[in-house]
Amino acid sequence: MLDQEQLIDRLVKGMRDGVIELPEDVTQKLQEYLQREDSGIAKQQLSAILDNIRISHEDGLPLCQDTGVQMFFIKAGYDFPFLNDLHRAIPIAVKRATKEVPLRPNTVDPFTGKNPQDNLGPHMPSITIELEERDDAVITILPKGGGSENMSMLWMLTPAEGFKGMKKKVLEHIVFAAGKPCPPIIIGLGIGGGADFAMKLAKKALLRPLGTQNPDDKLRAMEEELLHDINELGVGPMGMGGRTTALAVHIEYTNRHPATFPVGLVVQCWCDRRAVIKVNKDGEVI
């Protein structure tokens, strides 16, 4: 049986770890790009970022004052017995984490600006569930900051524009974004589906650890080409120039209508925070 209190405790710990401890794949990628960088000011910015990561770990403090909006992506088996328990536990855990970590209260009424002070609200926290052939559930927590989220974009291209048109739009947008999303950034691209699904795929693309290859050969080639060209733009860390504008480009896709070519782009700042919790079919929480 699932221990609901233990689940809530682990979710709170996941949110705490998510905003304090940067995943090792991100830290390694930042160190890798620091060694490649030949701009003095870019090296200073990357070194300051790595110092930030170390201090956050040592002092148990959030990596950024914007602890984001807590988003939950769940992959669960078709017959996984505890989905209702997860749905009940997540809002309770978010409310607790807001007080205990603490998380900055970041959900406000879009019309009045009123803040409930608990990171909850209509349809908040955001929970996305995908059912798969498995017998457990894996919960990925994505604390999504506002500065990088502001640089999200959706383009409804024509099929004739294709990859070439998408690449042009992406490069122009990165130049426009400049230092606003706190580069070096991670870029998630969702291609195909409808407008809403393209944006969901783009956000899902951010969940993939840095350094892992896209299993699709053509998408992997697109990711590598886009990453190379983005880093040739010269935006650099914090928009101050250099060869390190992006750490990764990740693409997810699905089929599209013949008359459409939707492209969703979601940006993550250098502070690519993630935490993962697994719940086994017998209720064990890892």
N, C-alpha and C positions, 0 to 999 in steps of 0.2 A: 504493500500500500504506500501511497505517496504521503509523506509528512508535509502538510501545507506550510507549517511554520518554518520548517527547514528550507523548503523551496523559496519562501519569501526572503529568508536570511541569505540564501545563495544569490538570489537576484539582486539584493541590496549590495552584497559584496561584488557582484559582477559590475554593477554600475559604479561602485567606488573604484575598482581596478580599472574600469574603462576610462575614467577621466583622470586617473593618476599615473597609470603605468602604460607607456606607449608600447605597442606590440614590437617584438624583437625584429620582425621583418622590416618594419618602418625605420627603426634605429639603424639597422645595418645598411639600408639603402641610403640614408642620410650620410653615414660615414663614408660609404662608397663614393658618393657624389662629391663630398668634401675633398677626397683625394684626387678626383679628376679636375676639380675647379681650378682655373688659372687666374681668376679675378680676385684681387686682394679684398675688396669690400664684400664680395660674395662669400669668400672663405670666412670673413668675420661674422657674417650673418649665420652661416651654417654652424660655425663653432658656438655662437650664442644659443642657437636652437638646441644643440647637443648638451650644452650646459643646463639649459632649461629642463631637459629630460632628466638629467642626473639629479638636479636639485629637487624636482618633483618627487622622484623615487626616494631620495634620502629623507626628505621632510614630510612625505605623505600628503603633499598638496596637489590640487588639480593642475594639470599642465597648462591650462588657459582659464582666464576668468569667465569665459563663455563656456560653460559646461554643456551647452547644447540642448536640443530637444531629444529626449530619449526615444529611440526607435527600436523596435523588436522585429526581427525576421526569424520565423520559426519554420523549420523543416521537420515534418512529423509523418509517421507511418499512417496508413489509411485506418488501421485499427488501434492506433495509439490511444490508451484508455484515459489519459489525463488532460485532454485539451481544455475541458471546462475548468479544471483546476488552474491551468496556466492562465487562462483569461481572467480568472478571479484574482490570482496572486499578483499579476504584473502591476495593475494600478495601485494596489496596496504597497508593493515594494517601491514604486516610484515615489509615492507620497513619503514613505519612510526615508528613502535615500535623500530626498530633497532636504530633510531636516538633519540627517545624521552625517552625510558625507562631508560638508553639505554640497548640494547642487544649487546653482543659481536658478531661482524660479523664472522660467523662460517662456511659459505659455500665457499669452494675454489675449483678451477678447479682441477680435480684429476690428470692431467698430468703436468700442468704448476705451480700449486699452486697459481695462480692469484686469488685474493679475490675481488669480486664486491662491498664489503663493505655494502651490504644491505640484506644479508641472503637469496638472491634469486639465481636462476640459472636454468639450464634445469631440469624440473620435481621438482623444489624446489619453494615453500615449498611442502612437501609431503602431499597430500590430499587423504584420503580414504573415499569413500562413500558407505554406505550400505542402500538399500531401504527396508522399512518395512511397515507393516500395521499401519500407524499412520498419523496424519495430520500436524505435525510440523517437525522441524529439531533440533537436539541436536548436538552441536559441542563440542568435547572434545579436548582441546589443550594439547599436550604433549611435553614439552621442553626436548629433549633427549640429554644428555651429552655424550661426546666422550669417557671418561675413562671407563664408564660402557658399552657403546656400543662396545668397543673393545673386551669385554669378551663374546660377542655373539657367538653362536656355532650352527652348523647343523650336525646332525648325520643321516645317512641313514642306519638304523639297519636292520637286517633280522627279519622277523616276529617271528622266534623262540626265539629271544632275548627278545622281549616284554618288560614288565614293569621292570623285573629284570635287563635286559641289559641296559635299559634307566637309571634306578637308579644308576647303577655302573658308567655310563658315567657322570652323573650329579655330583655325589660326587667327582669323580676324577677331574672334571673340576673346582669345587669350591675350592679344595685344590690348584690346579694350579693357579687359579686367585688370591688367597690369598688377599692381601690388595689393589690390583690394581683397583677394581671397587668401592672403598670407602664403605666397609661394615659398618653397617648391610645393606644387600641388599634385594631387592624384585626380585623374579625370575618368569619370565613368560615362560611357556612351551606350545608349540603348537605341537600337535600330530596328525598325519595322513595327508591326502591330498597328495600334491607333495612337493618338496623341498621348492619352493617359498611360498606356502600356509602355510606350517608348521611355517615358520618364521613370516609370517603376523599374524597368530593366536597367536604366542608367544608374539608379541608386543601388540596385542589386549588384551591379558590376563592382561597386566600391568594396564589397565584402570580401573579394578575393585577395588573399595575402600578396604582398608585393614580392616580385621575384618568381611567382608561379606562372607558367606558360599557359596561354589559351590553348585548349585541346584542338581547336579548329585551325587548320593551317592558314586559311585565307584571313581569318580574323587576327591571328598572331602576326602575320605580315603587316596588316593594317595598323595594329597597335605599335609595332616597332617603327614603322614609317612616320606615324603621327608623333610619337615621342621624340624621335630624332629631329623632326622639323620644328616642333614646339620649342625644343631646347636650343635651336638655332635662332630663335627670335630675339634673344638677348634680354628678356624681361628679368630673369634672375631672381635669387632669393629676396623676398620682400619687395620685389619690383625695383631693386637697386642695381640691376645689371649683372650679367654673368651667364654661364652656360647651364645653370641648374634652375630651370623654370618648372619642370615637372619631374616627378619620380617615376610615374607610371601612367599608362593609358590602358584602361580595361574596357572591353567591348562585350556586350550581350546582345543577342539578336533574336528575332522571330520573323515569320513570314509576314508580308504586307499585302495590302490591296493593290491590284495592278495600277491604280491611278495615284497612289501615294508613295512617299518615301519619308516617313517620320524619323527624325533624329532627336533624341533627348540627350542633353548634356548636364551632368551634375558634377560639381567641383567639390573636392575635399581639400582642406588646407594641409600643411605639413603635419599637423597634429591629427593624424589618421587613427583615431581612437576606435577600438573594438574590444569586445569581450565575448566569450563563448561559454555557454552552460549546456550540459547534456543531461537529459532525464531518461533513464532506462525504462523499459516496459514494466519492470517490477517496482518503479517509484524511486530508485536510487538517483540522487542528484549529484552530478559531478561538475 
